[in-house]
Amino acid sequence: MTSEPRLTSLAHGGGCGCKLSPGVLRDILAAMPQAATFADLMVGTETSDDAAVWRLNDQQALVATTDFFMPVVDDPFDFGRIAATNALSDVYAMGGRPILALALVGMPVGVLSTDTIGRILAGGASVCGEAGIPVAGGHSIDSVEPIYGLVALGLVHPDRVRTNRGARDGDVLILTKALGVGVMSAAYKQGRLVEEGYAAMIASTTRLNRVGADLAELDTVHALTDVTGFGLLGHALEMARGSGLAVEIEADAVPLLSGVEALARDGVRTGASGRNWASYGAGVALPGGFEDWRRDLLTDPQTSGGLLVSVAKDASDEVLAMIRAAGFDQAAVVGRVVPGNGVRVA
């Protein structure tokens, strides 16, 4: 009897869930028709925000986003959970609360069994159930490699929309999840990830960023974004550019998933971390003698990563305690917002 291939072996594009580089995306979006003539479009393609936002009325705005990728793990249920958590994160990162999802499904029919495909969808549906929303429809195709994700829709009060452009001079930056998902994913593909490391990776990538909606209710929280394919430095740079300020990152303060530092020191990295640095490294100042493995972790692409929160300094202790109480035990202050431009690493 022939067994099914590993899901990650079918992900010809690498299965890392990584985005196109920031430079490529800027070029593509610059060539698109501008949407500025739509008065109710609060957030569109003109910025590097996590989702589109459309004002419905004085009390409600619709948050709309989509995300999908190829397998990062072989367990079909876990793959579905990770992909769904990742897609819903963009709603939370705008301060919204999800209301429903649509499934995006591309599967190599005849290669994967209907049971395996069903487990992927069940994993995604389980996360949507945890978020309190239905998977209300979707679309499927026969594709050469497995692809799964969601269209996610949410609601937010127009005055509570949080973008990556609202950071203020003097703000403190809090990161809600530890880094290292990309390194762990690479180690997994190489057969070098121990059982405890796999469990830590799954726990992180399936933890919903629902705290983002609660953070948006606070006047002291000025900006939000989730840290995903561009790594911490890439998304911090987007926040700096969007806000017209500089971001300082304290490298020693950045939380890491258990075991990640040892893997990075041993040379485990994703190809995307190098491409990220090549794309936006000119906008980042590193201290002299900064080791390559440390840079790799700061550019490491995160699948279903944490939120980067820009909060008033005098409220940062209270906000950090709130985030940790919501289940983000490794949340930490990782930097600050200062006058200038770009990102500086200390």
Secondary structure, DSSP 8 states (H G I E B T S, - for coil): ------TGGG-TT-SS-----HHHHHHHHHTS---TT-TTEEE-TTS--SSEEEE-SSS-EEEEEEEEE--SSS-HHHHHHHHHHHHHHHHHHTT-EEEEEEEEEEE-BTTB-HHHHHHHHHHHHHHHHHHT--EEEEEEEE-SS-EEEEEEEEEE-GGG---TT---TT-EEEE-S-B-HHHHHHHHHTT---HHHHHHHHHHHTS--THHHHHTT-TTEEEEEE--TTHHHHHHHHHHHHHTSEEEE-GGGS-B-TTHHHHHHTT---HHHHHHHHHHGGGEE--TT--HHHHHHHS---TT--EEEEE-GGGHHHHHHHHHHTT-TT-EEEEEEESSSEEEE-
